């Protein structure tokens, strides 16, 4: 799909449309992430972000209302690709901490994309002289950064647990007398 824009305002609107699709995709995906996560803290973080995502969509609706428009269907192919990768992770045989570590990896890719996209549209809004919109977009950007930081903190614990589990499984596969002899 070729984008058509001849001004910064048109680019801004196109990017807002794409963000609307991103948030809609995230809203649909989060319940599955919550269901497949085994770590209580991770489930809580995703549940909180589900509520925030609803608010993000409401803010985008407000921005479109302020511009006397409605979001147009502009599919975000980048987000769709990240979710396809996420589906592969969720459909894998991984379980427990290892699955949670993989889910966090996908979730952070999503957050990083959103941080970049919201940073751009916030800047466009400011340059176009729409300070109220820029402020509203900054609130969402801050929430996305907070979610990313929360996932990073959770990953510190979960990734270590996944590593310990992986090492114990590997060690458990090698007979004890061979390990002592230095042969695996």
Helices and strands as residue ranges (DSSP letters): H 8-36, H 40-66, H 77-90, H 96-127, H 131-173, H 176-180
